[in-house]
Amino acid sequence: MFLDFFALGLLVFVGLTIFYGVIAIHDIPYEIAKKRNHPQQDALHVAGWVSLFTLHVLWPFLWIWATLYREDRGWGFVDKTQANNNEEAVTQDTQLPAATDTAQLEKIEKLEQQLQLLQRQMVLLSRQNQLDESSSQKEQ
């Protein structure tokens, strides 16, 4: 009789321990988010509880979601100050140098004149096509 009660007590203890363990494990992503000052802590907490009812399918994704954000670097993999320095370097590299050479200025002016001439020719051709289309429609 003693062993029956002992087995029942052990069974209840193991069941409660497993139940508490599952709940504690599902709170790990929320705890990570809280520690990292994640901007979506509440969503992670709710999704952890939802994951309990979806047979733990969401839980690995919650872990990844919680660990992607860090307060010092945000969502990226680079420190914010380093990223700002890189952006400044890129903008400096992409700025075109001022054309001070007279030969370059002359080439640019010549190309602009050619472009204007081509644009005028395109306008004339489009007008001529419109006139041709309208005359062919009148004939039909």
C-alpha positions, 0 to 999 in steps of 0.5 A: 500500500505504501508503494502505491502512494509513493508511485502516485506521488512520484508520478504527480511530481514528475508530471508537475516538473515536466509541466513547469519545465515546458512553461519555463523553456517557452519563456526563454526567448522572452527572457532573452528579449528582456535582457537585450531590451528588444523592442518587441518583447511583448510580441515574443512573450505572447508568441511563446504562449501561442507556441505552447498550443501549436506543439512548439513549432514556433519556438525555434523561430522565437529564439532566432527572433529574440537573439537577432536584436541587440541594443548596441547594434540594432538588427544588423551585424555591425556596430552602429558607429562603424556603420555610420563611418562606412556610410560616410565613406561610401557617400564620399566615394560616390560623389563626382569630382568637379570637372575643372579641365576645359577639355572635359567641359568642352566634351560635355557641352558637345555631348549635350548638344548632340543629345538635344539634336537627337531629342528634336529628331525623335519629336519630329519622327513621332509627329511624322508617325502620328500624321502617317497613322491619321492619314492611313486611317482616313484612307480606310 
